[in-house]
Amino acid sequence: MTVILRMIARRVALGVLVLFAVTLLIFGSIELLGSDIAEARLGQAATEETVAAMRERLGLDRPAPVRYWEWISGAVRGDLGTSLTDGRPIAAMVGPRLGNTLFLAAYAAVIAVPLSILLGMLAALWRNSWFDRGANIATLTAIAFPEFFVAYILIYLFAQTGLFPTMAAVRPGMGLADRLHMTFLPALTLALVVTAHMMRMTRAAIINLLASPYIEMARLKGLSPPASSDGMRCPMPPRPSSTWWR
């Protein structure tokens, strides 16, 4: 348990470090543009005095390290500041969208995880069969296609028939059943790509497991794998004809 906790702590620390590096990179890139929101809002016809007054009102006249430190310290406390375009709190703008994103991610995971584990296990147990080849072709195709193209295909197949809407317009107060129906196609689009990767990983893990010594010993002792309807069996070594080792 201690090893797992240390691993989780390292991953969390690495994620925080990556987020910090991303914010620093984005802030530095914006500073290198040579323009700011004051000039963008006032336009090219604005005088230097007007631009300077707006920069002072927005706090853009202060040094970049000071502004970045004020923002990052406020973000740690949960204060993301206000939007420079309309003055609305950023937390109020991000909150509903973050909730919808987490719901969509959880919905896609509920579809992808059981499906990928089932397909990966069947592909490993029926290795080199028509099912395994078909599953590999399907997963490689899903990985090769970008997600927006998969979304177009799903819209053409399902949305044009009227089964699902083409736009997932999630509104506050919408029921769970309506939300699941509304976001099924976006969740399925994400799940197909995730399923392709997870299925191949599960297949490789099961194949390695079947090659373990205790699996081979169980096969040698007479434990036969269950056969499918077409007679396919697990790829295990054949039993020897002699039973002297029993």
Secondary structure, DSSP 8 states (H G I E B T S, - for coil): -HHHHHHHHHHHHHHHHHHHHHHHHHHHHHHTTS--HHHHHH-TT--HHHHHHHHHHHTTTS-HHHHHHHHHHHHHTT---B-TTT--BHHHHHHHHHHHHHHHHHHHHHHHHHHHHHHHHHHHHTTTSHHHHHHHHHHHHHHHS-HHHHHHHHIIIIITTTSS-SS----TT--HHHHHHHTHHHHHHHHHHHHHHHHHHHHHHHHHHHTSHHHHHHHHTT------TT----------S--TT-
